[in-house]
Amino acid sequence: MLSAIIVDDEKGASQALSNIIQAKCQNIKIVAVAHSVSKAMHAIESLKPDIVFLDIQLRNESGFDLLEKIKTRNFEVVFV
């Protein structure tokens, strides 16, 4: 089982993506959903996911800002 985090500032979009993943990818478990860069950083550092589904534009920051702040990236990124 792979663990995943969804990072998207739009709650509707993150819920829709979660529903799709749960329906189509039984080997992926969503362990957290973050709606900001700071919350995503905390979730990634504490939960150490295998995959991060990452929105490119997050309010005043971007998904690329998040990736630059992560010291060690031991996960795959899927841009959504």
Secondary structure by P-SEA (a helix, b strand, c coil): cbbbbbbcccaaaaaaaaaaaaacccccccccccccaaaaaaaaaaccccccccccccccccaaaaaaacccccbbbbcc
